[in-house]
Amino acid sequence: MTINPEMEKKYHSKLNGDSVLVVGMLALLIGVELFVIGKIVGATWEIASNFYYLYVIFFGLIVVVETIGCLRVRDSIKKHMFEFTYYD
C-alpha cells in the first residue's frame, strides 16, 4: 500500500499521541496498584512483615504483565494503523 508523505506524517504523529495515552494508562494502573498494596500492607503490617517479599514479587509480576500488555497494544496499533485507516 502506497501512502503519501503527508498522511504518513499525520499517522505517525497520531501514533505518538496514542503512545502517550498507553504510557499514561500504564502509569495510572501502577499508581492505583501501589496505593491498594500500600493500604493492604499498612493495615496488616504485623502479620505481613514476615513475608512482605511476597507482596513485592506479586507487585513486580503484575507490573511486568501490564507492561507487556501495554506494549503489545501499542505494537498492534502501529501494525494496523495503515490497514484500517485508524486515524482518518
PDB file of N, CA, C and O in Angstrom:
ATOM      1  N   MET A   1       0.849  -1.174   0.000  1.00  0.00           N
ATOM      2  CA  MET A   1       0.000   0.000   0.000  1.00  0.00           C
ATOM      3  C   MET A   1       0.894   1.236   0.000  1.00  0.00           C
ATOM      4  O   MET A   1       1.788   1.377   0.834  1.00  0.00           O
ATOM      5  N   THR A   2       0.633   2.121  -0.948  1.00  0.00           N
ATOM      6  CA  THR A   2       1.395   3.352  -1.031  1.00  0.00           C
ATOM      7  C   THR A   2       0.595   4.457  -0.368  1.00  0.00           C
ATOM      8  O   THR A   2      -0.599   4.618  -0.619  1.00  0.00           O
ATOM      9  N   ILE A   3       1.267   5.211   0.476  1.00  0.00           N
ATOM     10  CA  ILE A   3       0.599   6.302   1.177  1.00  0.00           C
ATOM     11  C   ILE A   3       1.438   7.554   0.996  1.00  0.00           C
ATOM     12  O   ILE A   3       2.667   7.489   1.000  1.00  0.00           O
ATOM     13  N   ASN A   4       0.784   8.682   0.839  1.00  0.00           N
ATOM     14  CA  ASN A   4       1.539   9.907   0.609  1.00  0.00           C
ATOM     15  C   ASN A   4       2.243  10.366   1.888  1.00  0.00           C
ATOM     16  O   ASN A   4       1.801  10.035   2.989  1.00  0.00           O
ATOM     17  N   PRO A   5       3.317  11.112   1.754  1.00  0.00           N
ATOM     18  CA  PRO A   5       4.124  11.501   2.914  1.00  0.00           C
ATOM     19  C   PRO A   5       3.357  12.335   3.949  1.00  0.00           C
ATOM     20  O   PRO A   5       3.628  12.236   5.146  1.00  0.00           O
ATOM     21  N   GLU A   6       2.405  13.153   3.495  1.00  0.00           N
ATOM     22  CA  GLU A   6       1.640  13.957   4.439  1.00  0.00           C
ATOM     23  C   GLU A   6       0.785  13.084   5.355  1.00  0.00           C
ATOM     24  O   GLU A   6       0.712  13.320   6.561  1.00  0.00           O
ATOM     25  N   MET A   7       0.138  12.072   4.768  1.00  0.00           N
ATOM     26  CA  MET A   7      -0.687  11.170   5.564  1.00  0.00           C
ATOM     27  C   MET A   7       0.183  10.325   6.501  1.00  0.00           C
ATOM     28  O   MET A   7      -0.197  10.061   7.641  1.00  0.00           O
ATOM     29  N   GLU A   8       1.353   9.906   6.008  1.00  0.00           N
ATOM     30  CA  GLU A   8       2.247   9.119   6.849  1.00  0.00           C
ATOM     31  C   GLU A   8       2.727   9.944   8.042  1.00  0.00           C
ATOM     32  O   GLU A   8       2.817   9.436   9.159  1.00  0.00           O
ATOM     33  N   LYS A   9       3.031  11.202   7.803  1.00  0.00           N
ATOM     34  CA  LYS A   9       3.450  12.088   8.896  1.00  0.00           C
ATOM     35  C   LYS A   9       2.315  12.261   9.901  1.00  0.00           C
ATOM     36  O   LYS A   9       2.542  12.248  11.111  1.00  0.00           O
ATOM     37  N   LYS A  10       1.087  12.423   9.390  1.00  0.00           N
ATOM     38  CA  LYS A  10      -0.080  12.563  10.268  1.00  0.00           C
ATOM     39  C   LYS A  10      -0.275  11.295  11.102  1.00  0.00           C
ATOM     40  O   LYS A  10      -0.523  11.368  12.306  1.00  0.00           O
ATOM     41  N   TYR A  11      -0.161  10.144  10.460  1.00  0.00           N
ATOM     42  CA  TYR A  11      -0.367   8.886  11.166  1.00  0.00           C
ATOM     43  C   TYR A  11       0.675   8.678  12.252  1.00  0.00           C
ATOM     44  O   TYR A  11       0.343   8.238  13.352  1.00  0.00           O
ATOM     45  N   HIS A  12       1.946   8.992  11.951  1.00  0.00           N
ATOM     46  CA  HIS A  12       2.983   8.818  12.958  1.00  0.00           C
ATOM     47  C   HIS A  12       2.822   9.809  14.104  1.00  0.00           C
ATOM     48  O   HIS A  12       3.135   9.492  15.252  1.00  0.00           O
ATOM     49  N   SER A  13       2.340  10.997  13.799  1.00  0.00           N
ATOM     50  CA  SER A  13       2.067  11.969  14.862  1.00  0.00           C
ATOM     51  C   SER A  13       0.939  11.480  15.765  1.00  0.00           C
ATOM     52  O   SER A  13       1.024  11.606  16.987  1.00  0.00           O
ATOM     53  N   LYS A  14      -0.097  10.933  15.182  1.00  0.00           N
ATOM     54  CA  LYS A  14      -1.208  10.384  15.974  1.00  0.00           C
ATOM     55  C   LYS A  14      -0.766   9.139  16.756  1.00  0.00           C
ATOM     56  O   LYS A  14      -1.221   8.920  17.879  1.00  0.00           O
ATOM     57  N   LEU A  15       0.116   8.326  16.168  1.00  0.00           N
ATOM     58  CA  LEU A  15       0.648   7.166  16.868  1.00  0.00           C
ATOM     59  C   LEU A  15       1.419   7.607  18.114  1.00  0.00           C
ATOM     60  O   LEU A  15       1.319   6.974  19.165  1.00  0.00           O
ATOM     61  N   ASN A  16       2.184   8.689  17.995  1.00  0.00           N
ATOM     62  CA  ASN A  16       2.896   9.208  19.160  1.00  0.00           C
ATOM     63  C   ASN A  16       1.910   9.647  20.239  1.00  0.00           C
ATOM     64  O   ASN A  16       2.164   9.439  21.426  1.00  0.00           O
ATOM     65  N   GLY A  17       0.799  10.245  19.850  1.00  0.00           N
ATOM     66  CA  GLY A  17      -0.239  10.613  20.815  1.00  0.00           C
ATOM     67  C   GLY A  17      -0.838   9.400  21.496  1.00  0.00           C
ATOM     68  O   GLY A  17      -1.065   9.407  22.705  1.00  0.00           O
ATOM     69  N   ASP A  18      -1.093   8.359  20.719  1.00  0.00           N
ATOM     70  CA  ASP A  18      -1.612   7.116  21.302  1.00  0.00           C
ATOM     71  C   ASP A  18      -0.587   6.459  22.225  1.00  0.00           C
ATOM     72  O   ASP A  18      -0.954   5.856  23.234  1.00  0.00           O
ATOM     73  N   SER A  19       0.681   6.572  21.885  1.00  0.00           N
ATOM     74  CA  SER A  19       1.730   6.019  22.740  1.00  0.00           C
ATOM     75  C   SER A  19       1.748   6.723  24.090  1.00  0.00           C
ATOM     76  O   SER A  19       1.942   6.083  25.124  1.00  0.00           O
ATOM     77  N   VAL A  20       1.547   8.028  24.084  1.00  0.00           N
ATOM     78  CA  VAL A  20       1.473   8.780  25.343  1.00  0.00           C
ATOM     79  C   VAL A  20       0.273   8.310  26.161  1.00  0.00           C
ATOM     80  O   VAL A  20       0.372   8.185  27.382  1.00  0.00           O
ATOM     81  N   LEU A  21      -0.852   8.051  25.509  1.00  0.00           N
ATOM     82  CA  LEU A  21      -2.026   7.546  26.216  1.00  0.00           C
ATOM     83  C   LEU A  21      -1.766   6.162  26.817  1.00  0.00           C
ATOM     84  O   LEU A  21      -2.200   5.885  27.935  1.00  0.00           O
ATOM     85  N   VAL A  22      -1.072   5.307  26.097  1.00  0.00           N
ATOM     86  CA  VAL A  22      -0.773   3.970  26.605  1.00  0.00           C
ATOM     87  C   VAL A  22       0.155   4.069  27.819  1.00  0.00           C
ATOM     88  O   VAL A  22      -0.049   3.369  28.811  1.00  0.00           O
ATOM     89  N   VAL A  23       1.159   4.921  27.748  1.00  0.00           N
ATOM     90  CA  VAL A  23       2.069   5.110  28.881  1.00  0.00           C
ATOM     91  C   VAL A  23       1.315   5.705  30.070  1.00  0.00           C
ATOM     92  O   VAL A  23       1.548   5.313  31.214  1.00  0.00           O
ATOM     93  N   GLY A  24       0.409   6.653  29.802  1.00  0.00           N
ATOM     94  CA  GLY A  24      -0.415   7.223  30.880  1.00  0.00           C
ATOM     95  C   GLY A  24      -1.300   6.175  31.532  1.00  0.00           C
ATOM     96  O   GLY A  24      -1.462   6.160  32.752  1.00  0.00           O
ATOM     97  N   MET A  25      -1.871   5.299  30.716  1.00  0.00           N
ATOM     98  CA  MET A  25      -2.706   4.226  31.258  1.00  0.00           C
ATOM     99  C   MET A  25      -1.877   3.298  32.144  1.00  0.00           C
ATOM    100  O   MET A  25      -2.328   2.886  33.213  1.00  0.00           O
ATOM    101  N   LEU A  26      -0.677   2.976  31.701  1.00  0.00           N
ATOM    102  CA  LEU A  26       0.200   2.114  32.483  1.00  0.00           C
ATOM    103  C   LEU A  26       0.590   2.793  33.801  1.00  0.00           C
ATOM    104  O   LEU A  26       0.598   2.152  34.851  1.00  0.00           O
ATOM    105  N   ALA A  27       0.908   4.065  33.745  1.00  0.00           N
ATOM    106  CA  ALA A  27       1.263   4.798  34.963  1.00  0.00           C
ATOM    107  C   ALA A  27       0.087   4.849  35.933  1.00  0.00           C
ATOM    108  O   ALA A  27       0.274   4.704  37.141  1.00  0.00           O
ATOM    109  N   LEU A  28      -1.113   5.052  35.416  1.00  0.00           N
ATOM    110  CA  LEU A  28      -2.303   5.076  36.266  1.00  0.00           C
ATOM    111  C   LEU A  28      -2.532   3.710  36.922  1.00  0.00           C
ATOM    112  O   LEU A  28      -2.820   3.638  38.117  1.00  0.00           O
ATOM    113  N   LEU A  29      -2.407   2.645  36.157  1.00  0.00           N
ATOM    114  CA  LEU A  29      -2.568   1.298  36.708  1.00  0.00           C
ATOM    115  C   LEU A  29      -1.557   1.021  37.819  1.00  0.00           C
ATOM    116  O   LEU A  29      -1.911   0.511  38.882  1.00  0.00           O
ATOM    117  N   ILE A  30      -0.304   1.360  37.562  1.00  0.00           N
ATOM    118  CA  ILE A  30       0.735   1.115  38.564  1.00  0.00           C
ATOM    119  C   ILE A  30       0.501   1.964  39.805  1.00  0.00           C
ATOM    120  O   ILE A  30       0.689   1.491  40.926  1.00  0.00           O
ATOM    121  N   GLY A  31       0.091   3.212  39.613  1.00  0.00           N
ATOM    122  CA  GLY A  31      -0.194   4.083  40.755  1.00  0.00           C
ATOM    123  C   GLY A  31      -1.323   3.556  41.614  1.00  0.00           C
ATOM    124  O   GLY A  31      -1.221   3.557  42.841  1.00  0.00           O
ATOM    125  N   VAL A  32      -2.387   3.110  40.993  1.00  0.00           N
ATOM    126  CA  VAL A  32      -3.520   2.566  41.744  1.00  0.00           C
ATOM    127  C   VAL A  32      -3.118   1.289  42.472  1.00  0.00           C
ATOM    128  O   VAL A  32      -3.496   1.082  43.625  1.00  0.00           O
ATOM    129  N   GLU A  33      -2.356   0.441  41.805  1.00  0.00           N
ATOM    130  CA  GLU A  33      -1.920  -0.799  42.456  1.00  0.00           C
ATOM    131  C   GLU A  33      -0.985  -0.512  43.630  1.00  0.00           C
ATOM    132  O   GLU A  33      -1.072  -1.179  44.661  1.00  0.00           O
ATOM    133  N   LEU A  34      -0.098   0.464  43.489  1.00  0.00           N
ATOM    134  CA  LEU A  34       0.757   0.850  44.614  1.00  0.00           C
ATOM    135  C   LEU A  34      -0.071   1.331  45.797  1.00  0.00           C
ATOM    136  O   LEU A  34       0.221   1.006  46.948  1.00  0.00           O
ATOM    137  N   PHE A  35      -1.103   2.106  45.502  1.00  0.00           N
ATOM    138  CA  PHE A  35      -1.979   2.611  46.553  1.00  0.00           C
ATOM    139  C   PHE A  35      -2.689   1.455  47.264  1.00  0.00           C
ATOM    140  O   PHE A  35      -2.714   1.402  48.494  1.00  0.00           O
ATOM    141  N   VAL A  36      -3.259   0.538  46.497  1.00  0.00           N
ATOM    142  CA  VAL A  36      -4.000  -0.586  47.081  1.00  0.00           C
ATOM    143  C   VAL A  36      -3.070  -1.490  47.890  1.00  0.00           C
ATOM    144  O   VAL A  36      -3.393  -1.870  49.015  1.00  0.00           O
ATOM    145  N   ILE A  37      -1.930  -1.828  47.321  1.00  0.00           N
ATOM    146  CA  ILE A  37      -0.999  -2.693  48.050  1.00  0.00           C
ATOM    147  C   ILE A  37      -0.466  -1.971  49.282  1.00  0.00           C
ATOM    148  O   ILE A  37      -0.269  -2.592  50.327  1.00  0.00           O
ATOM    149  N   GLY A  38      -0.233  -0.677  49.169  1.00  0.00           N
ATOM    150  CA  GLY A  38       0.210   0.091  50.335  1.00  0.00           C
ATOM    151  C   GLY A  38      -0.822   0.082  51.454  1.00  0.00           C
ATOM    152  O   GLY A  38      -0.472  -0.066  52.625  1.00  0.00           O
ATOM    153  N   LYS A  39      -2.076   0.237  51.100  1.00  0.00           N
ATOM    154  CA  LYS A  39      -3.149   0.175  52.109  1.00  0.00           C
ATOM    155  C   LYS A  39      -3.238  -1.209  52.742  1.00  0.00           C
ATOM    156  O   LYS A  39      -3.392  -1.327  53.958  1.00  0.00           O
ATOM    157  N   ILE A  40      -3.145  -2.237  51.938  1.00  0.00           N
ATOM    158  CA  ILE A  40      -3.221  -3.603  52.459  1.00  0.00           C
ATOM    159  C   ILE A  40      -2.055  -3.888  53.398  1.00  0.00           C
ATOM    160  O   ILE A  40      -2.251  -4.391  54.504  1.00  0.00           O
ATOM    161  N   VAL A  41      -0.851  -3.568  52.957  1.00  0.00           N
ATOM    162  CA  VAL A  41       0.323  -3.822  53.792  1.00  0.00           C
ATOM    163  C   VAL A  41       0.286  -2.955  55.044  1.00  0.00           C
ATOM    164  O   VAL A  41       0.661  -3.411  56.124  1.00  0.00           O
ATOM    165  N   GLY A  42      -0.159  -1.720  54.910  1.00  0.00           N
ATOM    166  CA  GLY A  42      -0.246  -0.841  56.076  1.00  0.00           C
ATOM    167  C   GLY A  42      -1.236  -1.338  57.113  1.00  0.00           C
ATOM    168  O   GLY A  42      -1.008  -1.207  58.316  1.00  0.00           O
ATOM    169  N   ALA A  43      -2.327  -1.905  56.648  1.00  0.00           N
ATOM    170  CA  ALA A  43      -3.350  -2.384  57.580  1.00  0.00           C
ATOM    171  C   ALA A  43      -2.981  -3.730  58.200  1.00  0.00           C
ATOM    172  O   ALA A  43      -3.470  -4.067  59.279  1.00  0.00           O
ATOM    173  N   THR A  44      -2.139  -4.487  57.544  1.00  0.00           N
ATOM    174  CA  THR A  44      -1.813  -5.834  58.034  1.00  0.00           C
ATOM    175  C   THR A  44      -0.322  -5.993  58.286  1.00  0.00           C
ATOM    176  O   THR A  44       0.209  -7.095  58.142  1.00  0.00           O
ATOM    177  N   TRP A  45       0.366  -4.917  58.660  1.00  0.00           N
ATOM    178  CA  TRP A  45       1.821  -4.977  58.771  1.00  0.00           C
ATOM    179  C   TRP A  45       2.296  -5.975  59.825  1.00  0.00           C
ATOM    180  O   TRP A  45       3.310  -6.643  59.623  1.00  0.00           O
ATOM    181  N   GLU A  46       1.589  -6.086  60.933  1.00  0.00           N
ATOM    182  CA  GLU A  46       2.020  -7.023  61.969  1.00  0.00           C
ATOM    183  C   GLU A  46       2.060  -8.446  61.440  1.00  0.00           C
ATOM    184  O   GLU A  46       2.945  -9.224  61.796  1.00  0.00           O
ATOM    185  N   ILE A  47       1.120  -8.775  60.609  1.00  0.00           N
ATOM    186  CA  ILE A  47       1.057 -10.122  60.042  1.00  0.00           C
ATOM    187  C   ILE A  47       1.957 -10.226  58.806  1.00  0.00           C
ATOM    188  O   ILE A  47       2.657 -11.222  58.620  1.00  0.00           O
ATOM    189  N   ALA A  48       1.932  -9.195  57.972  1.00  0.00           N
ATOM    190  CA  ALA A  48       2.618  -9.251  56.678  1.00  0.00           C
ATOM    191  C   ALA A  48       4.105  -8.952  56.762  1.00  0.00           C
ATOM    192  O   ALA A  48       4.816  -9.147  55.776  1.00  0.00           O
ATOM    193  N   SER A  49       4.597  -8.490  57.893  1.00  0.00           N
ATOM    194  CA  SER A  49       6.008  -8.106  57.962  1.00  0.00           C
ATOM    195  C   SER A  49       6.947  -9.295  57.767  1.00  0.00           C
ATOM    196  O   SER A  49       8.080  -9.121  57.316  1.00  0.00           O
ATOM    197  N   ASN A  50       6.499 -10.471  58.094  1.00  0.00           N
ATOM    198  CA  ASN A  50       7.343 -11.651  57.940  1.00  0.00           C
ATOM    199  C   ASN A  50       7.499 -12.100  56.486  1.00  0.00           C
ATOM    200  O   ASN A  50       8.492 -12.736  56.133  1.00  0.00           O
ATOM    201  N   PHE A  51       6.531 -11.774  55.657  1.00  0.00           N
ATOM    202  CA  PHE A  51       6.600 -12.216  54.264  1.00  0.00           C
ATOM    203  C   PHE A  51       6.244 -11.085  53.299  1.00  0.00           C
ATOM    204  O   PHE A  51       5.517 -11.298  52.329  1.00  0.00           O
ATOM    205  N   TYR A  52       6.760  -9.880  53.568  1.00  0.00           N
ATOM    206  CA  TYR A  52       6.498  -8.739  52.697  1.00  0.00           C
ATOM    207  C   TYR A  52       7.096  -8.947  51.305  1.00  0.00           C
ATOM    208  O   TYR A  52       6.608  -8.377  50.330  1.00  0.00           O
ATOM    209  N   TYR A  53       8.145  -9.755  51.210  1.00  0.00           N
ATOM    210  CA  TYR A  53       8.770 -10.015  49.917  1.00  0.00           C
ATOM    211  C   TYR A  53       7.775 -10.649  48.942  1.00  0.00           C
ATOM    212  O   TYR A  53       7.914 -10.477  47.731  1.00  0.00           O
ATOM    213  N   LEU A  54       6.781 -11.373  49.443  1.00  0.00           N
ATOM    214  CA  LEU A  54       5.758 -11.930  48.545  1.00  0.00           C
ATOM    215  C   LEU A  54       4.939 -10.829  47.899  1.00  0.00           C
ATOM    216  O   LEU A  54       4.560 -10.934  46.733  1.00  0.00           O
ATOM    217  N   TYR A  55       4.659  -9.752  48.666  1.00  0.00           N
ATOM    218  CA  TYR A  55       3.958  -8.606  48.086  1.00  0.00           C
ATOM    219  C   TYR A  55       4.803  -7.960  46.992  1.00  0.00           C
ATOM    220  O   TYR A  55       4.286  -7.564  45.948  1.00  0.00           O
ATOM    221  N   VAL A  56       6.088  -7.860  47.239  1.00  0.00           N
ATOM    222  CA  VAL A  56       6.984  -7.256  46.251  1.00  0.00           C
ATOM    223  C   VAL A  56       7.038  -8.104  44.982  1.00  0.00           C
ATOM    224  O   VAL A  56       6.972  -7.572  43.874  1.00  0.00           O
ATOM    225  N   ILE A  57       7.156  -9.408  45.142  1.00  0.00           N
ATOM    226  CA  ILE A  57       7.171 -10.299  43.976  1.00  0.00           C
ATOM    227  C   ILE A  57       5.842 -10.232  43.231  1.00  0.00           C
ATOM    228  O   ILE A  57       5.826 -10.155  42.002  1.00  0.00           O
ATOM    229  N   PHE A  58       4.740 -10.260  43.954  1.00  0.00           N
ATOM    230  CA  PHE A  58       3.411 -10.182  43.336  1.00  0.00           C
ATOM    231  C   PHE A  58       3.253  -8.876  42.571  1.00  0.00           C
ATOM    232  O   PHE A  58       2.797  -8.872  41.428  1.00  0.00           O
ATOM    233  N   PHE A  59       3.630  -7.767  43.201  1.00  0.00           N
ATOM    234  CA  PHE A  59       3.517  -6.469  42.535  1.00  0.00           C
ATOM    235  C   PHE A  59       4.416  -6.419  41.303  1.00  0.00           C
ATOM    236  O   PHE A  59       4.013  -5.903  40.260  1.00  0.00           O
ATOM    237  N   GLY A  60       5.619  -6.948  41.420  1.00  0.00           N
ATOM    238  CA  GLY A  60       6.522  -6.969  40.269  1.00  0.00           C
ATOM    239  C   GLY A  60       5.962  -7.761  39.100  1.00  0.00           C
ATOM    240  O   GLY A  60       6.066  -7.339  37.949  1.00  0.00           O
ATOM    241  N   LEU A  61       5.371  -8.902  39.394  1.00  0.00           N
ATOM    242  CA  LEU A  61       4.765  -9.711  38.326  1.00  0.00           C
ATOM    243  C   LEU A  61       3.601  -8.983  37.659  1.00  0.00           C
ATOM    244  O   LEU A  61       3.444  -9.032  36.439  1.00  0.00           O
ATOM    245  N   ILE A  62       2.793  -8.313  38.466  1.00  0.00           N
ATOM    246  CA  ILE A  62       1.669  -7.559  37.901  1.00  0.00           C
ATOM    247  C   ILE A  62       2.176  -6.458  36.981  1.00  0.00           C
ATOM    248  O   ILE A  62       1.641  -6.268  35.889  1.00  0.00           O
ATOM    249  N   VAL A  63       3.199  -5.734  37.412  1.00  0.00           N
ATOM    250  CA  VAL A  63       3.741  -4.645  36.596  1.00  0.00           C
ATOM    251  C   VAL A  63       4.335  -5.180  35.297  1.00  0.00           C
ATOM    252  O   VAL A  63       4.161  -4.572  34.241  1.00  0.00           O
ATOM    253  N   VAL A  64       5.027  -6.299  35.363  1.00  0.00           N
ATOM    254  CA  VAL A  64       5.611  -6.883  34.149  1.00  0.00           C
ATOM    255  C   VAL A  64       4.514  -7.295  33.173  1.00  0.00           C
ATOM    256  O   VAL A  64       4.613  -7.012  31.979  1.00  0.00           O
ATOM    257  N   VAL A  65       3.482  -7.951  33.659  1.00  0.00           N
ATOM    258  CA  VAL A  65       2.393  -8.388  32.787  1.00  0.00           C
ATOM    259  C   VAL A  65       1.672  -7.189  32.160  1.00  0.00           C
ATOM    260  O   VAL A  65       1.369  -7.200  30.967  1.00  0.00           O
ATOM    261  N   GLU A  66       1.401  -6.167  32.956  1.00  0.00           N
ATOM    262  CA  GLU A  66       0.731  -4.981  32.417  1.00  0.00           C
ATOM    263  C   GLU A  66       1.602  -4.255  31.402  1.00  0.00           C
ATOM    264  O   GLU A  66       1.097  -3.763  30.392  1.00  0.00           O
ATOM    265  N   THR A  67       2.893  -4.183  31.657  1.00  0.00           N
ATOM    266  CA  THR A  67       3.797  -3.520  30.722  1.00  0.00           C
ATOM    267  C   THR A  67       3.837  -4.264  29.397  1.00  0.00           C
ATOM    268  O   THR A  67       3.796  -3.648  28.333  1.00  0.00           O
ATOM    269  N   ILE A  68       3.916  -5.574  29.459  1.00  0.00           N
ATOM    270  CA  ILE A  68       3.896  -6.366  28.224  1.00  0.00           C
ATOM    271  C   ILE A  68       2.586  -6.139  27.475  1.00  0.00           C
ATOM    272  O   ILE A  68       2.585  -5.983  26.254  1.00  0.00           O
ATOM    273  N   GLY A  69       1.476  -6.122  28.201  1.00  0.00           N
ATOM    274  CA  GLY A  69       0.180  -5.889  27.567  1.00  0.00           C
ATOM    275  C   GLY A  69       0.096  -4.534  26.901  1.00  0.00           C
ATOM    276  O   GLY A  69      -0.394  -4.425  25.776  1.00  0.00           O
ATOM    277  N   CYS A  70       0.564  -3.502  27.576  1.00  0.00           N
ATOM    278  CA  CYS A  70       0.518  -2.156  27.001  1.00  0.00           C
ATOM    279  C   CYS A  70       1.424  -2.037  25.780  1.00  0.00           C
ATOM    280  O   CYS A  70       1.060  -1.387  24.801  1.00  0.00           O
ATOM    281  N   LEU A  71       2.589  -2.653  25.831  1.00  0.00           N
ATOM    282  CA  LEU A  71       3.475  -2.629  24.666  1.00  0.00           C
ATOM    283  C   LEU A  71       2.873  -3.374  23.485  1.00  0.00           C
ATOM    284  O   LEU A  71       3.043  -2.975  22.333  1.00  0.00           O
ATOM    285  N   ARG A  72       2.172  -4.452  23.778  1.00  0.00           N
ATOM    286  CA  ARG A  72       1.518  -5.192  22.682  1.00  0.00           C
ATOM    287  C   ARG A  72       0.364  -4.397  22.077  1.00  0.00           C
ATOM    288  O   ARG A  72       0.129  -4.473  20.871  1.00  0.00           O
ATOM    289  N   VAL A  73      -0.347  -3.648  22.890  1.00  0.00           N
ATOM    290  CA  VAL A  73      -1.414  -2.786  22.363  1.00  0.00           C
ATOM    291  C   VAL A  73      -0.822  -1.744  21.427  1.00  0.00           C
ATOM    292  O   VAL A  73      -1.342  -1.513  20.336  1.00  0.00           O
ATOM    293  N   ARG A  74       0.274  -1.110  21.859  1.00  0.00           N
ATOM    294  CA  ARG A  74       0.915  -0.096  21.021  1.00  0.00           C
ATOM    295  C   ARG A  74       1.433  -0.709  19.724  1.00  0.00           C
ATOM    296  O   ARG A  74       1.262  -0.126  18.654  1.00  0.00           O
ATOM    297  N   ASP A  75       2.058  -1.865  19.808  1.00  0.00           N
ATOM    298  CA  ASP A  75       2.551  -2.530  18.602  1.00  0.00           C
ATOM    299  C   ASP A  75       1.415  -2.902  17.662  1.00  0.00           C
ATOM    300  O   ASP A  75       1.559  -2.806  16.443  1.00  0.00           O
ATOM    301  N   SER A  76       0.292  -3.324  18.217  1.00  0.00           N
ATOM    302  CA  SER A  76      -0.859  -3.665  17.384  1.00  0.00           C
ATOM    303  C   SER A  76      -1.406  -2.429  16.675  1.00  0.00           C
ATOM    304  O   SER A  76      -1.752  -2.482  15.495  1.00  0.00           O
ATOM    305  N   ILE A  77      -1.481  -1.319  17.405  1.00  0.00           N
ATOM    306  CA  ILE A  77      -1.941  -0.073  16.778  1.00  0.00           C
ATOM    307  C   ILE A  77      -0.984   0.315  15.663  1.00  0.00           C
ATOM    308  O   ILE A  77      -1.414   0.683  14.570  1.00  0.00           O
ATOM    309  N   LYS A  78       0.320   0.233  15.938  1.00  0.00           N
ATOM    310  CA  LYS A  78       1.319   0.603  14.934  1.00  0.00           C
ATOM    311  C   LYS A  78       1.242  -0.302  13.715  1.00  0.00           C
ATOM    312  O   LYS A  78       1.377   0.164  12.584  1.00  0.00           O
ATOM    313  N   LYS A  79       1.027  -1.583  13.935  1.00  0.00           N
ATOM    314  CA  LYS A  79       0.989  -2.544  12.839  1.00  0.00           C
ATOM    315  C   LYS A  79      -0.222  -2.320  11.934  1.00  0.00           C
ATOM    316  O   LYS A  79      -0.121  -2.448  10.713  1.00  0.00           O
ATOM    317  N   HIS A  80      -1.358  -1.988  12.529  1.00  0.00           N
ATOM    318  CA  HIS A  80      -2.604  -1.915  11.758  1.00  0.00           C
ATOM    319  C   HIS A  80      -3.056  -0.500  11.434  1.00  0.00           C
ATOM    320  O   HIS A  80      -4.133  -0.326  10.866  1.00  0.00           O
ATOM    321  N   MET A  81      -2.279   0.507  11.772  1.00  0.00           N
ATOM    322  CA  MET A  81      -2.771   1.872  11.585  1.00  0.00           C
ATOM    323  C   MET A  81      -2.979   2.223  10.117  1.00  0.00           C
ATOM    324  O   MET A  81      -3.876   3.008   9.810  1.00  0.00           O
ATOM    325  N   PHE A  82      -2.200   1.682   9.210  1.00  0.00           N
ATOM    326  CA  PHE A  82      -2.394   1.970   7.796  1.00  0.00           C
ATOM    327  C   PHE A  82      -3.442   1.067   7.160  1.00  0.00           C
ATOM    328  O   PHE A  82      -4.113   1.467   6.208  1.00  0.00           O
ATOM    329  N   GLU A  83      -3.587  -0.157   7.683  1.00  0.00           N
ATOM    330  CA  GLU A  83      -4.546  -1.104   7.120  1.00  0.00           C
ATOM    331  C   GLU A  83      -5.981  -0.636   7.289  1.00  0.00           C
ATOM    332  O   GLU A  83      -6.774  -0.672   6.348  1.00  0.00           O
ATOM    333  N   PHE A  84      -6.306  -0.198   8.499  1.00  0.00           N
ATOM    334  CA  PHE A  84      -7.693   0.130   8.821  1.00  0.00           C
ATOM    335  C   PHE A  84      -7.961   1.629   8.792  1.00  0.00           C
ATOM    336  O   PHE A  84      -9.001   2.089   9.265  1.00  0.00           O
ATOM    337  N   THR A  85      -7.025   2.387   8.238  1.00  0.00           N
ATOM    338  CA  THR A  85      -7.122   3.860   8.244  1.00  0.00           C
ATOM    339  C   THR A  85      -7.619   4.352   9.584  1.00  0.00           C
ATOM    340  O   THR A  85      -8.623   5.057   9.684  1.00  0.00           O
ATOM    341  N   TYR A  86      -6.890   3.962  10.605  1.00  0.00           N
ATOM    342  CA  TYR A  86      -7.260   4.198  12.003  1.00  0.00           C
ATOM    343  C   TYR A  86      -7.418   5.674  12.333  1.00  0.00           C
ATOM    344  O   TYR A  86      -8.282   6.041  13.130  1.00  0.00           O
ATOM    345  N   TYR A  87      -6.594   6.522  11.730  1.00  0.00           N
ATOM    346  CA  TYR A  87      -6.588   7.931  12.113  1.00  0.00           C
ATOM    347  C   TYR A  87      -7.311   8.837  11.128  1.00  0.00           C
ATOM    348  O   TYR A  87      -7.178  10.058  11.212  1.00  0.00           O
ATOM    349  N   ASP A  88      -8.057   8.283  10.215  1.00  0.00           N
ATOM    350  CA  ASP A  88      -8.801   9.136   9.258  1.00  0.00           C
ATOM    351  C   ASP A  88     -10.047   9.729   9.878  1.00  0.00           C
ATOM    352  O   ASP A  88     -10.778  10.464   9.213  1.00  0.00           O
TER     353      ASP A  88
END
